[in-house]
Amino acid sequence: DTNGKRYLVYKNDGNRPGSNKPPIIWLQEVHPDGTTLTGPRRELIRTDHPDEDGIIEAPVLVKRPTQYVLFYAGGSYKTSNYFTGYATSPSLAGPFTKAATPLMTTDTFAGRIQGPGGADVLGNHLFFHGWVDDSRWTYRADLTWKNDLPAVRGASSRR
């Protein structure tokens, strides 16, 4: 972050079989060594929408000029319902508000790529995985921003 501190963004394993805890994405400050936790952790988001099917995972936090954008995957990666969503906050401490619609779904790519999720941001690109012909592949899409909100264009395979 711009305050010179380092943070870890992670998800608890609440959706594992037998768990009675909801999946939550957390923010935890770490010492400069990047491995020693410090201070209390903060809840950023939890699974609370039906389309998430009780699963959120793969968090990536990006700082934009006016807000923080938290990308995450929702639903089961084994289905075409897996998607990439995002939540925003003007502050690293939150609260984060989920977008009304996902950033990427099977419909985003007209069914050519099914279940796009597990995304990571690198520059102006979004790397993610999705199903095509019963195989899961890695893809790259152009990441654009309008009013510090993300959008994607096109996708190419990284098989």
OpenMM code with the backbone's topology and positions (N, CA, C; nanometers):
from openmm import Vec3, app, unit

residues = "ASP THR ASN GLY LYS ARG TYR LEU VAL TYR LYS ASN ASP GLY ASN ARG PRO GLY SER ASN LYS PRO PRO ILE ILE TRP LEU GLN GLU VAL HIS PRO ASP GLY THR THR LEU THR GLY PRO ARG ARG GLU LEU ILE ARG THR ASP HIS PRO ASP GLU ASP GLY ILE ILE GLU ALA PRO VAL LEU VAL LYS ARG PRO THR GLN TYR VAL LEU PHE TYR ALA GLY GLY SER TYR LYS THR SER ASN TYR PHE THR GLY TYR ALA THR SER PRO SER LEU ALA GLY PRO PHE THR LYS ALA ALA THR PRO LEU MET THR THR ASP THR PHE ALA GLY ARG ILE GLN GLY PRO GLY GLY ALA ASP VAL LEU GLY ASN HIS LEU PHE PHE HIS GLY TRP VAL ASP ASP SER ARG TRP THR TYR ARG ALA ASP LEU THR TRP LYS ASN ASP LEU PRO ALA VAL ARG GLY ALA SER SER ARG ARG".split()
positions = [
    Vec3(0.0843, -0.1181, 0.0000),
    Vec3(0.0000, 0.0000, 0.0000),
    Vec3(0.0884, 0.1239, 0.0000),
    Vec3(0.0301, 0.2393, -0.0272),
    Vec3(0.1080, 0.3632, -0.0323),
    Vec3(0.1569, 0.4063, 0.1048),
    Vec3(0.1041, 0.3463, 0.2109),
    Vec3(0.1507, 0.3808, 0.3457),
    Vec3(0.2801, 0.3075, 0.3816),
    Vec3(0.3346, 0.2303, 0.2875),
    Vec3(0.4591, 0.1584, 0.3100),
    Vec3(0.4423, 0.0251, 0.3806),
    Vec3(0.3223, -0.0076, 0.4197),
    Vec3(0.2971, -0.1347, 0.4872),
    Vec3(0.2666, -0.2435, 0.3852),
    Vec3(0.2841, -0.3677, 0.4279),
    Vec3(0.2563, -0.4830, 0.3434),
    Vec3(0.1366, -0.5588, 0.4002),
    Vec3(0.0597, -0.6208, 0.3093),
    Vec3(-0.0605, -0.6922, 0.3495),
    Vec3(-0.0710, -0.8252, 0.2765),
    Vec3(-0.1356, -0.9177, 0.3408),
    Vec3(-0.1708, -1.0460, 0.2830),
    Vec3(-0.3217, -1.0485, 0.2655),
    Vec3(-0.3685, -1.0872, 0.1480),
    Vec3(-0.5118, -1.1038, 0.1207),
    Vec3(-0.5329, -1.2530, 0.0982),
    Vec3(-0.6250, -1.3116, 0.1733),
    Vec3(-0.6454, -1.4559, 0.1639),
    Vec3(-0.7885, -1.4921, 0.1983),
    Vec3(-0.8232, -1.6183, 0.1701),
    Vec3(-0.9565, -1.6707, 0.1998),
    Vec3(-0.9431, -1.7844, 0.2999),
    Vec3(-1.0347, -1.7892, 0.3960),
    Vec3(-1.0388, -1.9068, 0.4834),
    Vec3(-1.1052, -2.0207, 0.4057),
    Vec3(-1.0873, -2.1421, 0.4512),
    Vec3(-1.1365, -2.2585, 0.3777),
    Vec3(-1.2747, -2.3003, 0.4271),
    Vec3(-1.3652, -2.2061, 0.4374),
    Vec3(-1.4987, -2.2336, 0.4888),
    Vec3(-1.5831, -2.3228, 0.4012),
    Vec3(-1.5489, -2.3355, 0.2713),
    Vec3(-1.6305, -2.4190, 0.1836),
    Vec3(-1.5793, -2.5624, 0.1739),
    Vec3(-1.4802, -2.5998, 0.2539),
    Vec3(-1.4327, -2.7391, 0.2504),
    Vec3(-1.5414, -2.8305, 0.3088),
    Vec3(-1.5434, -2.9552, 0.2670),
    Vec3(-1.6445, -3.0481, 0.3196),
    Vec3(-1.6385, -3.0558, 0.4724),
    Vec3(-1.7539, -3.0475, 0.5359),
    Vec3(-1.7630, -3.0579, 0.6805),
    Vec3(-1.7461, -2.9264, 0.7553),
    Vec3(-1.7127, -2.8200, 0.6847),
    Vec3(-1.6953, -2.6912, 0.7517),
    Vec3(-1.8313, -2.6260, 0.7751),
    Vec3(-1.8444, -2.5582, 0.8856),
    Vec3(-1.9692, -2.4863, 0.9133),
    Vec3(-1.9443, -2.3355, 0.9158),
    Vec3(-1.8315, -2.2919, 0.8601),
    Vec3(-1.7987, -2.1499, 0.8540),
    Vec3(-1.8127, -2.1005, 0.7104),
    Vec3(-1.8592, -1.9775, 0.6917),
    Vec3(-1.8689, -1.9251, 0.5552),
    Vec3(-1.7308, -1.8875, 0.5020),
    Vec3(-1.7085, -1.9038, 0.3719),
    Vec3(-1.5846, -1.8532, 0.3145),
    Vec3(-1.5797, -1.7008, 0.3274),
    Vec3(-1.4661, -1.6511, 0.3726),
    Vec3(-1.4444, -1.5082, 0.3923),
    Vec3(-1.3103, -1.4715, 0.3318),
    Vec3(-1.3029, -1.3569, 0.2677),
    Vec3(-1.1756, -1.3039, 0.2208),
    Vec3(-1.1289, -1.2022, 0.3234),
    Vec3(-1.0054, -1.2212, 0.3689),
    Vec3(-0.9475, -1.1432, 0.4778),
    Vec3(-0.8295, -1.0589, 0.4298),
    Vec3(-0.8016, -0.9533, 0.5053),
    Vec3(-0.6837, -0.8697, 0.4873),
    Vec3(-0.6051, -0.8752, 0.6174),
    Vec3(-0.4761, -0.9030, 0.6085),
    Vec3(-0.3921, -0.9138, 0.7279),
    Vec3(-0.2617, -0.8382, 0.7023),
    Vec3(-0.2301, -0.7437, 0.7882),
    Vec3(-0.1026, -0.6748, 0.7772),
    Vec3(0.0095, -0.7733, 0.8125),
    Vec3(0.1225, -0.7601, 0.7419),
    Vec3(0.2399, -0.8417, 0.7704),
    Vec3(0.3599, -0.7497, 0.7921),
    Vec3(0.4582, -0.8002, 0.8658),
    Vec3(0.5834, -0.7268, 0.8866),
    Vec3(0.6556, -0.7119, 0.7527),
    Vec3(0.7567, -0.6264, 0.7474),
    Vec3(0.8320, -0.6084, 0.6225),
    Vec3(0.8888, -0.7373, 0.5643),
    Vec3(0.9079, -0.8404, 0.6487),
    Vec3(0.9588, -0.9676, 0.5960),
    Vec3(0.8558, -1.0399, 0.5090),
    Vec3(0.7310, -0.9945, 0.5125),
    Vec3(0.6258, -1.0518, 0.4292),
    Vec3(0.5675, -1.1819, 0.4785),
    Vec3(0.6174, -1.2347, 0.5912),
    Vec3(0.5687, -1.3637, 0.6389),
    Vec3(0.5149, -1.3598, 0.7816),
    Vec3(0.5506, -1.2594, 0.8587),
    Vec3(0.5075, -1.2525, 0.9979),
    Vec3(0.3827, -1.1649, 1.0088),
    Vec3(0.2734, -1.2246, 1.0583),
    Vec3(0.1481, -1.1510, 1.0723),
    Vec3(0.1582, -1.0509, 1.1859),
    Vec3(0.0882, -0.9379, 1.1705),
    Vec3(0.0840, -0.8373, 1.2749),
    Vec3(-0.0557, -0.7756, 1.2799),
    Vec3(-0.1002, -0.7407, 1.3980),
    Vec3(-0.2308, -0.6772, 1.4134),
    Vec3(-0.3462, -0.7693, 1.3825),
    Vec3(-0.4671, -0.7179, 1.3975),
    Vec3(-0.5864, -0.8005, 1.3706),
    Vec3(-0.6121, -0.8130, 1.2203),
    Vec3(-0.6740, -0.9234, 1.1811),
    Vec3(-0.7152, -0.9365, 1.0424),
    Vec3(-0.8494, -0.8668, 1.0248),
    Vec3(-0.8785, -0.8275, 0.8995),
    Vec3(-1.0051, -0.7593, 0.8692),
    Vec3(-1.0818, -0.8388, 0.7639),
    Vec3(-1.2096, -0.8547, 0.7875),
    Vec3(-1.2951, -0.9188, 0.6880),
    Vec3(-1.3223, -0.8191, 0.5766),
    Vec3(-1.2985, -0.8622, 0.4513),
    Vec3(-1.3290, -0.7761, 0.3377),
    Vec3(-1.4644, -0.8111, 0.2772),
    Vec3(-1.4837, -0.9392, 0.2416),
    Vec3(-1.6138, -0.9856, 0.1921),
    Vec3(-1.6333, -1.1300, 0.2350),
    Vec3(-1.7581, -1.1748, 0.2294),
    Vec3(-1.7903, -1.3156, 0.2545),
    Vec3(-1.8916, -1.3599, 0.1513),
    Vec3(-1.9069, -1.4908, 0.1396),
    Vec3(-2.0058, -1.5417, 0.0459),
    Vec3(-2.1452, -1.5077, 0.0981),
    Vec3(-2.2231, -1.4395, 0.0131),
    Vec3(-2.3569, -1.3983, 0.0560),
    Vec3(-2.4550, -1.3822, -0.0601),
    Vec3(-2.4143, -1.4243, -0.1809),
    Vec3(-2.5030, -1.4178, -0.2964),
    Vec3(-2.5303, -1.5589, -0.3474),
    Vec3(-2.6531, -1.5883, -0.3915),
    Vec3(-2.6858, -1.7234, -0.4396),
    Vec3(-2.5959, -1.7715, -0.5537),
    Vec3(-2.5554, -1.6803, -0.6446),
    Vec3(-2.4736, -1.7235, -0.7578),
    Vec3(-2.3333, -1.7668, -0.7159),
    Vec3(-2.2925, -1.7372, -0.5938),
    Vec3(-2.1615, -1.7807, -0.5437),
    Vec3(-2.1624, -1.9271, -0.5017),
    Vec3(-2.2800, -1.9840, -0.4862),
    Vec3(-2.2935, -2.1248, -0.4499),
    Vec3(-2.2095, -2.1601, -0.3259),
    Vec3(-2.2012, -2.0636, -0.2326),
    Vec3(-2.1273, -2.0878, -0.1080),
    Vec3(-1.9769, -2.0827, -0.1216),
    Vec3(-1.9259, -2.0348, -0.2372),
    Vec3(-1.7815, -2.0327, -0.2606),
    Vec3(-1.7359, -1.8961, -0.3106),
    Vec3(-1.6368, -1.8382, -0.2440),
    Vec3(-1.5586, -1.7268, -0.2974),
    Vec3(-1.4126, -1.7619, -0.2737),
    Vec3(-1.3264, -1.7202, -0.3674),
    Vec3(-1.1856, -1.7580, -0.3572),
    Vec3(-1.1019, -1.6716, -0.4502),
    Vec3(-0.9729, -1.6976, -0.4529),
    Vec3(-0.8779, -1.6360, -0.5451),
    Vec3(-0.8786, -1.4828, -0.5382),
    Vec3(-0.8588, -1.4247, -0.4196),
    Vec3(-0.8629, -1.2786, -0.4091),
    Vec3(-0.7387, -1.2105, -0.4673),
    Vec3(-0.7607, -1.0982, -0.5323),
    Vec3(-0.6544, -1.0114, -0.5830),
    Vec3(-0.6984, -0.8685, -0.5552),
    Vec3(-0.6152, -0.7927, -0.4855),
    Vec3(-0.6494, -0.6563, -0.4453),
    Vec3(-0.5641, -0.5574, -0.5239),
    Vec3(-0.6299, -0.4604, -0.5875),
    Vec3(-0.5629, -0.3601, -0.6702),
    Vec3(-0.5983, -0.2215, -0.6182),
    Vec3(-0.4970, -0.1364, -0.6047),
    Vec3(-0.5206, 0.0024, -0.5643),
    Vec3(-0.5325, 0.0879, -0.6898),
    Vec3(-0.6423, 0.1604, -0.6994),
    Vec3(-0.6669, 0.2538, -0.8083),
    Vec3(-0.6595, 0.3956, -0.7507),
    Vec3(-0.6595, 0.4987, -0.8338),
    Vec3(-0.6484, 0.6352, -0.7795),
    Vec3(-0.7576, 0.6734, -0.6792),
    Vec3(-0.8807, 0.6241, -0.6994),
    Vec3(-0.9896, 0.6670, -0.6111),
    Vec3(-1.0427, 0.5577, -0.5190),
    Vec3(-0.9975, 0.4342, -0.5385),
    Vec3(-1.0521, 0.3256, -0.4569),
    Vec3(-0.9684, 0.1990, -0.4707),
    Vec3(-0.9995, 0.1029, -0.3870),
    Vec3(-0.9409, -0.0305, -0.3949),
    Vec3(-1.0408, -0.1209, -0.4651),
    Vec3(-0.9907, -0.2108, -0.5476),
    Vec3(-1.0756, -0.3062, -0.6193),
    Vec3(-1.0279, -0.4466, -0.5825),
    Vec3(-1.1184, -0.5244, -0.5268),
    Vec3(-1.0910, -0.6616, -0.4864),
    Vec3(-1.1558, -0.7559, -0.5867),
    Vec3(-1.0733, -0.8244, -0.6660),
    Vec3(-1.1232, -0.9260, -0.7584),
    Vec3(-1.1339, -1.0579, -0.6817),
    Vec3(-1.2324, -1.1382, -0.7162),
    Vec3(-1.2487, -1.2693, -0.6532),
    Vec3(-1.3259, -1.3607, -0.7478),
    Vec3(-1.3152, -1.4900, -0.7252),
    Vec3(-1.3917, -1.5879, -0.8024),
    Vec3(-1.5052, -1.6385, -0.7156),
    Vec3(-1.6161, -1.6740, -0.7799),
    Vec3(-1.7313, -1.7257, -0.7076),
    Vec3(-1.7884, -1.8477, -0.7771),
    Vec3(-1.8481, -1.9362, -0.6982),
    Vec3(-1.9059, -2.0586, -0.7517),
    Vec3(-1.8007, -2.1671, -0.7629),
    Vec3(-1.8389, -2.2793, -0.8172),
    Vec3(-1.7479, -2.3932, -0.8319),
    Vec3(-1.6741, -2.3857, -0.9648),
    Vec3(-1.5425, -2.3956, -0.9611),
    Vec3(-1.4631, -2.3902, -1.0839),
    Vec3(-1.4936, -2.5085, -1.1758),
    Vec3(-1.5590, -2.6092, -1.1247),
    Vec3(-1.5895, -2.7284, -1.2039),
    Vec3(-1.7089, -2.7070, -1.2973),
    Vec3(-1.7738, -2.5909, -1.2886),
    Vec3(-1.8936, -2.5652, -1.3686),
    Vec3(-1.8783, -2.4392, -1.4527),
    Vec3(-1.9682, -2.4235, -1.5476),
    Vec3(-1.9684, -2.3022, -1.6299),
    Vec3(-2.0253, -2.1829, -1.5531),
    Vec3(-2.0741, -2.2059, -1.4305),
    Vec3(-2.1261, -2.0961, -1.3478),
    Vec3(-2.0170, -2.0231, -1.2696),
    Vec3(-1.8948, -2.0749, -1.2716),
    Vec3(-1.7817, -2.0073, -1.2065),
    Vec3(-1.7654, -1.8697, -1.2704),
    Vec3(-1.7337, -1.7693, -1.1922),
    Vec3(-1.7259, -1.6340, -1.2462),
    Vec3(-1.6201, -1.5526, -1.1717),
    Vec3(-1.5870, -1.4393, -1.2279),
    Vec3(-1.4998, -1.3423, -1.1622),
    Vec3(-1.5835, -1.2210, -1.1258),
    Vec3(-1.5851, -1.1891, -0.9970),
    Vec3(-1.6545, -1.0710, -0.9493),
    Vec3(-1.5547, -0.9724, -0.8930),
    Vec3(-1.6061, -0.8602, -0.8472),
    Vec3(-1.5195, -0.7634, -0.7808),
    Vec3(-1.6001, -0.6832, -0.6797),
    Vec3(-1.5280, -0.6278, -0.5852),
    Vec3(-1.5865, -0.5412, -0.4829),
    Vec3(-1.4963, -0.4187, -0.4703),
    Vec3(-1.5537, -0.3066, -0.4283),
    Vec3(-1.4764, -0.1827, -0.4191),
    Vec3(-1.4908, -0.1187, -0.2816),
    Vec3(-1.3881, -0.0398, -0.2481),
    Vec3(-1.3904, 0.0375, -0.1239),
    Vec3(-1.3011, 0.1600, -0.1415),
    Vec3(-1.3422, 0.2739, -0.0864),
    Vec3(-1.2548, 0.3908, -0.0922),
    Vec3(-1.1365, 0.3790, 0.0038),
    Vec3(-1.1419, 0.2803, 0.0931),
    Vec3(-1.0390, 0.2629, 0.1945),
    Vec3(-0.9936, 0.1177, 0.1988),
    Vec3(-0.8663, 0.0963, 0.2268),
    Vec3(-0.8151, -0.0389, 0.2413),
    Vec3(-0.8869, -0.1126, 0.3546),
    Vec3(-0.9276, -0.0389, 0.4548),
    Vec3(-0.9957, -0.0979, 0.5704),
    Vec3(-1.1408, -0.1350, 0.5414),
    Vec3(-1.1910, -0.0944, 0.4257),
    Vec3(-1.3303, -0.1252, 0.3917),
    Vec3(-1.4257, -0.0228, 0.4482),
    Vec3(-1.5522, -0.0501, 0.4384),
    Vec3(-1.6132, -0.1742, 0.3901),
    Vec3(-1.6062, -0.1848, 0.2376),
    Vec3(-1.6040, -0.3088, 0.1899),
    Vec3(-1.6041, -0.3376, 0.0474),
    Vec3(-1.7467, -0.3695, 0.0043),
    Vec3(-1.7842, -0.3186, -0.1116),
    Vec3(-1.9170, -0.3414, -0.1678),
    Vec3(-1.9029, -0.4197, -0.2970),
    Vec3(-1.9702, -0.5336, -0.3035),
    Vec3(-1.9647, -0.6150, -0.4257),
    Vec3(-2.0397, -0.5453, -0.5380),
    Vec3(-1.9864, -0.5589, -0.6597),
    Vec3(-2.0532, -0.5063, -0.7786),
    Vec3(-2.1845, -0.5813, -0.7994),
    Vec3(-2.2800, -0.5142, -0.8594),
    Vec3(-2.4116, -0.5750, -0.8823),
    Vec3(-2.4051, -0.6905, -0.9812),
    Vec3(-2.3111, -0.6849, -1.0750),
    Vec3(-2.2958, -0.7923, -1.1728),
    Vec3(-2.1487, -0.8341, -1.1785),
    Vec3(-2.1221, -0.9607, -1.2078),
    Vec3(-1.9833, -1.0073, -1.2162),
    Vec3(-1.9072, -0.9393, -1.3304),
    Vec3(-1.7770, -0.9388, -1.3183),
    Vec3(-1.6910, -0.8853, -1.4235),
    Vec3(-1.6851, -0.9807, -1.5425),
    Vec3(-1.6726, -1.1110, -1.5141),
    Vec3(-1.6644, -1.2110, -1.6205),
    Vec3(-1.7487, -1.3320, -1.5856),
    Vec3(-1.8293, -1.3749, -1.6825),
    Vec3(-1.9064, -1.4982, -1.6720),
    Vec3(-1.8923, -1.5722, -1.8051),
    Vec3(-1.9510, -1.6878, -1.8140),
    Vec3(-1.9528, -1.7609, -1.9405),
    Vec3(-2.0133, -1.6749, -2.0508),
    Vec3(-2.1155, -1.5949, -2.0183),
    Vec3(-2.1800, -1.5088, -2.1170),
    Vec3(-2.0890, -1.3974, -2.1673),
    Vec3(-1.9915, -1.3553, -2.0865),
    Vec3(-1.8994, -1.2488, -2.1282),
    Vec3(-1.8289, -1.2860, -2.2574),
    Vec3(-1.7987, -1.4138, -2.2731),
    Vec3(-1.7261, -1.4614, -2.3908),
    Vec3(-1.8160, -1.5446, -2.4823),
    Vec3(-1.9466, -1.5163, -2.4769),
    Vec3(-2.0458, -1.5821, -2.5632),
    Vec3(-2.0343, -1.7340, -2.5594),
    Vec3(-1.9981, -1.7872, -2.4425),
    Vec3(-1.9900, -1.9317, -2.4244),
    Vec3(-1.8625, -1.9953, -2.4769),
    Vec3(-1.7754, -1.9179, -2.5444),
    Vec3(-1.6496, -1.9739, -2.5963),
    Vec3(-1.5586, -2.0184, -2.4824),
    Vec3(-1.5590, -1.9422, -2.3722),
    Vec3(-1.4836, -1.9763, -2.2518),
    Vec3(-1.5863, -1.9882, -2.1403),
    Vec3(-1.5932, -2.1032, -2.0770),
    Vec3(-1.6926, -2.1252, -1.9727),
    Vec3(-1.6275, -2.1200, -1.8350),
    Vec3(-1.6978, -2.0582, -1.7414),
    Vec3(-1.6498, -2.0513, -1.6044),
    Vec3(-1.5202, -1.9742, -1.5876),
    Vec3(-1.5112, -1.8493, -1.6375),
    Vec3(-1.3868, -1.7736, -1.6252),
    Vec3(-1.3637, -1.7260, -1.4813),
    Vec3(-1.2550, -1.7723, -1.4207),
    Vec3(-1.2283, -1.7319, -1.2825),
    Vec3(-1.0844, -1.7554, -1.2439),
    Vec3(-1.0563, -1.7349, -1.1155),
    Vec3(-0.9201, -1.7493, -1.0656),
    Vec3(-0.8283, -1.6456, -1.1258),
    Vec3(-0.8792, -1.5242, -1.1442),
    Vec3(-0.8087, -1.4198, -1.2176),
    Vec3(-0.6936, -1.3580, -1.1386),
    Vec3(-0.5966, -1.3080, -1.2137),
    Vec3(-0.4879, -1.2295, -1.1567),
    Vec3(-0.4639, -1.1116, -1.2496),
    Vec3(-0.4200, -1.0004, -1.1919),
    Vec3(-0.3993, -0.8774, -1.2665),
    Vec3(-0.2495, -0.8548, -1.2850),
    Vec3(-0.2123, -0.8253, -1.4089),
    Vec3(-0.0744, -0.7883, -1.4391),
    Vec3(-0.0802, -0.6757, -1.5421),
    Vec3(-0.0513, -0.5557, -1.4961),
    Vec3(-0.0591, -0.4399, -1.5848),
    Vec3(-0.2004, -0.4206, -1.6351),
    Vec3(-0.2136, -0.4125, -1.7675),
    Vec3(-0.3450, -0.3942, -1.8295),
    Vec3(-0.4036, -0.5253, -1.8791),
    Vec3(-0.3669, -0.6340, -1.8112),
    Vec3(-0.4171, -0.7660, -1.8508),
    Vec3(-0.4731, -0.8399, -1.7301),
    Vec3(-0.5705, -0.9217, -1.7599),
    Vec3(-0.6306, -1.0094, -1.6599),
    Vec3(-0.6047, -1.1523, -1.7075),
    Vec3(-0.5353, -1.2312, -1.6265),
    Vec3(-0.5089, -1.3710, -1.6573),
    Vec3(-0.6054, -1.4554, -1.5750),
    Vec3(-0.6661, -1.5556, -1.6376),
    Vec3(-0.7677, -1.6363, -1.5692),
    Vec3(-0.7748, -1.7731, -1.6349),
    Vec3(-0.8492, -1.8634, -1.5728),
    Vec3(-0.8688, -1.9942, -1.6334),
    Vec3(-1.0166, -2.0151, -1.6633),
    Vec3(-1.0435, -2.1035, -1.7584),
    Vec3(-1.1809, -2.1327, -1.7976),
    Vec3(-1.1866, -2.2630, -1.8755),
    Vec3(-1.3080, -2.3148, -1.8902),
    Vec3(-1.3320, -2.4418, -1.9592),
    Vec3(-1.3547, -2.4195, -2.1081),
    Vec3(-1.2946, -2.5064, -2.1883),
    Vec3(-1.3231, -2.5182, -2.3307),
    Vec3(-1.3084, -2.6657, -2.3647),
    Vec3(-1.4148, -2.7256, -2.4186),
    Vec3(-1.4095, -2.8670, -2.4597),
    Vec3(-1.3592, -2.9595, -2.3488),
    Vec3(-1.4144, -2.9479, -2.2302),
    Vec3(-1.3826, -3.0352, -2.1172),
    Vec3(-1.2392, -3.0236, -2.0654),
    Vec3(-1.1685, -2.9201, -2.1038),
    Vec3(-1.0338, -2.8951, -2.0515),
    Vec3(-1.0264, -2.7530, -1.9973),
    Vec3(-0.9519, -2.7367, -1.8909),
    Vec3(-0.9361, -2.6053, -1.8295),
    Vec3(-0.8056, -2.5456, -1.8818),
    Vec3(-0.8144, -2.4230, -1.9363),
    Vec3(-0.7001, -2.3547, -1.9949),
    Vec3(-0.6814, -2.2188, -1.9285),
    Vec3(-0.5666, -2.1590, -1.9531),
    Vec3(-0.5380, -2.0239, -1.9047),
    Vec3(-0.5577, -1.9257, -2.0191),
    Vec3(-0.6157, -1.8107, -1.9862),
    Vec3(-0.6466, -1.7079, -2.0860),
    Vec3(-0.5988, -1.5718, -2.0379),
    Vec3(-0.5873, -1.4822, -2.1339),
    Vec3(-0.5540, -1.3430, -2.1044),
    Vec3(-0.6569, -1.2534, -2.1709),
    Vec3(-0.7078, -1.1552, -2.0961),
    Vec3(-0.7999, -1.0568, -2.1514),
    Vec3(-0.7441, -0.9183, -2.1213),
    Vec3(-0.7775, -0.8227, -2.2067),
    Vec3(-0.7386, -0.6845, -2.1815),
    Vec3(-0.8232, -0.6295, -2.0675),
    Vec3(-0.7575, -0.5651, -1.9734),
    Vec3(-0.8252, -0.5037, -1.8594),
    Vec3(-0.8270, -0.3535, -1.8814),
    Vec3(-0.9466, -0.2952, -1.8799),
    Vec3(-0.9616, -0.1510, -1.8942),
    Vec3(-1.0321, -0.0968, -1.7705),
    Vec3(-1.0250, 0.0344, -1.7542),
    Vec3(-1.0855, 0.0997, -1.6371),
    Vec3(-1.1654, 0.2205, -1.6815),
    Vec3(-1.2825, 0.2368, -1.6230),
    Vec3(-1.3636, 0.3571, -1.6440),
    Vec3(-1.4128, 0.4003, -1.5070),
    Vec3(-1.3756, 0.5202, -1.4649),
    Vec3(-1.4076, 0.5694, -1.3309),
    Vec3(-1.3578, 0.4725, -1.2237),
    Vec3(-1.2406, 0.4150, -1.2487),
    Vec3(-1.1772, 0.3197, -1.1577),
    Vec3(-1.2585, 0.1928, -1.1355),
    Vec3(-1.3450, 0.1594, -1.2320),
    Vec3(-1.4169, 0.0320, -1.2307),
    Vec3(-1.3639, -0.0531, -1.3455),
    Vec3(-1.3416, -0.1820, -1.3225),
    Vec3(-1.2804, -0.2669, -1.4246),
    Vec3(-1.3777, -0.3120, -1.5327),
    Vec3(-1.3218, -0.3382, -1.6507),
    Vec3(-1.3948, -0.3987, -1.7626),
    Vec3(-1.2956, -0.4844, -1.8389),
    Vec3(-1.3445, -0.5854, -1.9105),
    Vec3(-1.2563, -0.6726, -1.9891),
    Vec3(-1.2971, -0.6684, -2.1354),
    Vec3(-1.1956, -0.6907, -2.2210),
    Vec3(-1.2175, -0.6987, -2.3660),
    Vec3(-1.1417, -0.8186, -2.4185),
    Vec3(-1.2095, -0.8981, -2.4998),
    Vec3(-1.1448, -1.0085, -2.5670),
    Vec3(-1.0759, -1.1071, -2.4746),
    Vec3(-1.0315, -1.2149, -2.5298),
    Vec3(-0.9548, -1.3135, -2.4540),
    Vec3(-0.8764, -1.3973, -2.5527),
    Vec3(-0.7533, -1.4273, -2.5155),
    Vec3(-0.6713, -1.5165, -2.5976),
    Vec3(-0.6219, -1.6304, -2.5097),
    Vec3(-0.6030, -1.7450, -2.5709),
    Vec3(-0.5636, -1.8647, -2.4973),
    Vec3(-0.4161, -1.8648, -2.4660),
    Vec3(-0.3833, -1.9235, -2.3510),
    Vec3(-0.2444, -1.9467, -2.3096),
    Vec3(-0.2310, -2.0949, -2.2791),
    Vec3(-0.2640, -2.1790, -2.3742),
    Vec3(-0.2664, -2.3239, -2.3541),
    Vec3(-0.1292, -2.3786, -2.3320),
] * unit.nanometer
topology = app.Topology()
chain = topology.addChain("A")
for resn in residues:
    res = topology.addResidue(resn, chain)
    for name in ("N", "CA", "C"):
        topology.addAtom(name, app.Element.getBySymbol(name[0]), res)
